[in-house]
């Protein structure tokens, strides 16, 4: 949809139930059992993948699921840094990613060598890293966080340390407001979430007056300020369940609405628009398809491998996050 065309929001209406699984989904379930595998799917994955996953959630929930699984094989339907996280906490297990090209613009914005240089120049810095970063960057940090626990994590950082928050400046800015803690912010952002604008959100609010706006903290400040609730994708589920409204405007990647529909089938969800599109799909998340999921279980590839030195160093701040978040 062009910026000048008539605004047509993408609306997900209440639904009575789900269609039967397709033959390829049935095949995935059969292969999963044969491989003693667990399928972890991020909230931004396509609906066909979410329906066959053992766990669907945000980065924090999936990190716990990866750490606690007894399966021999972990198939991570998300992006590359998420599959790396699963490998960090499960060095002896096989970790598969349906498409190795499923990267992340946010992760790419913080190269490990640049972070290492910053740390060398600022030795008192305590590095808090949003989980949306590479294993090499995690290995250079003091603690990891997600959008769901960032406030809790930052509040636990020793008061006498200068904090560098990497790589998302929008999430970091939101956390500073939540905690009152001053932090240096790395100049990174999620390409998909910064596409949301106040103009686009105002248009959809006019079409659905009274519908609460629920936004992810990776959005820019002006959009966050328009929201009735700013929270992680996991907390969006609880908010929409408990709120009396029957229609919600969801300002994050469109895949989230599939989970909301599945868990709250009696409510209506409107995809947050951008100036150019009625919804907002992450091109990296959508590289994973149900066909690629089937193929990776069948062929046991592509696999995620990490140098043990990097994995060990990255494990410490990740374990610290899991411990601090319980």
Secondary structure as UniProt FT lines:
FT   TURN            3..4
FT   STRAND          11..12
FT   HELIX           23..35
FT   STRAND          37..42
FT   TURN            43..44
FT   HELIX           47..50
FT   TURN            51..52
FT   STRAND          55..57
FT   HELIX           59..68
FT   STRAND          73..77
FT   HELIX           80..89
FT   TURN            91..92
FT   STRAND          94..96
FT   TURN            100..101
FT   HELIX           105..108
FT   HELIX           112..121
FT   TURN            123..124
FT   STRAND          125..130
FT   HELIX           135..138
FT   TURN            139..140
FT   STRAND          143..145
FT   TURN            147..149
FT   HELIX           150..155
FT   TURN            159..160
FT   STRAND          162..166
FT   HELIX           169..179
FT   STRAND          183..185
FT   TURN            191..192
FT   HELIX           193..195
FT   HELIX           198..207
FT   TURN            208..210
FT   STRAND          212..215
FT   TURN            217..218
FT   HELIX           221..226
FT   STRAND          229..230
FT   HELIX           233..242
FT   STRAND          247..251
FT   HELIX           255..263
FT   TURN            265..266
FT   STRAND          268..271
FT   TURN            283..284
FT   HELIX           285..287
FT   HELIX           290..299
FT   HELIX           308..325
//
